[in-house]
Amino acid sequence: MTTENISQSILDFLSTYDAKRMDALWQIHRSNFRKFWHDRILLDDGNAITDSESDEVVRILDRNGKGNTKGSEAVAKAMVPQGAWRRMFKDFKTNRDLGKLVYSVLECEDKTRKSVLIDELYRINEGQGNHLTGKSANTISAMLAAYDPERNLSVISLNDRRALMRYLGIPLSDAARITIGAEIVESNEAIQAAMRARGLDATARTVTNFLYSPNIKILWKEGHTIKRAEGSVNVVVPTMTDEEEQEEQDVETKIGDEVRESMQIQGLIAQIGTSMGFRIWLPKADRSRVLKVWTPEPGELLDELPLGYDSTTTETIAQIDVLWLRQRSIVRAFEVEHTTSVYSGLLRMADLVALQPNINVKLHIVAPAEKREKVLKEIRRPVFSLLEGRALAEMCTYLSYDQVKEIGAIKHLIHMSDKVIDEYEETAE
């Protein structure tokens, strides 16, 4: 995109984006986030941080935070589980040195010093597995953006920042030589400087929203476009290293025969469905474990699928983790993933669409928040865009475990329609 074109895109964006109102809202979020640090974490009063206190702050930091919906205004989708956020804030309160170090990072205004402090945080937190210091820097970058949304981008992933810098023509630092602290600080400054040079002199929050606006995001975000008769479809070619594959296998082995969290979510989805008046189908192989956490009333769990499809289609459908049926029709289908790769569930969904191109069923992949990016990338694989009828990305959405739990906790669920799920689901487009 030329300078002239991007200048026009900035004007178009600002004509519909209420920067003044949004910046005022973020001043409120900033004030609440800082108050939480000053009044609760840094205050040595011996009073533990409660989950409800943490959840209020997580709603500012994480779009996937408990209580947030599609319209919620949060820093970004941080891909950090709700429980991990809660544990982090409790640790900041009890581990005084850790809490003070994180706060020093947040309040430091000297760029060189801030880089050093971030590197120190990564050093002392190495190997803790608490989501605080990941390779993409999502967590610390999200907190920086909440602490000062005027100066810190809500582009929290270093992967996205690198892609943006390539698009904007900003030289990338040598990954072997630059520290993660320096990369976080320098990329934040470089991207904003590049946007000012192109005519967008605004707060970091406004700059972020422009960069993630649909017509701009498609220019720099990882992906490819495939042309179909019905129109163009954006796809992603995800990769997984041998080390990541082995790590997932090791975790799966450790789980053993216990009732996995995925089984608990499977049971909760079944329970939500019956509350809304649906009958439920579970694969025969899963029933003994799911029924440890969900007890259906007579007639709620189907023994046979009342479908009129051919045997191949019926056999494929029968393996899907949870089906909600009304009379003889499937209304929604859910594949629940945990520590294994998300391929098995997606392949079953794709098989179903390939076998029945005109099927009118809502499809959902349900997985932990930390699997969100992987799920959305896999849904957009090129092969899934070439299915007869519609691309899988147009039919299949993502739900996090926390979102399912939140739906299950809604009062008067028995009087609600299944359309409530539309408020929580996330599309891959």
Beta strands, then each sheet from edge to edge (+ up, - down):
strand 1: 224-228
strand 2: 231-235
strand 3: 279-281
strand 4: 322-326
strand 5: 329-336
strand 6: 362-367
strand 7: 396-400
sheet 1: 1+ 2-
sheet 2: 3+ 4- 5+ 6+ 7+
end
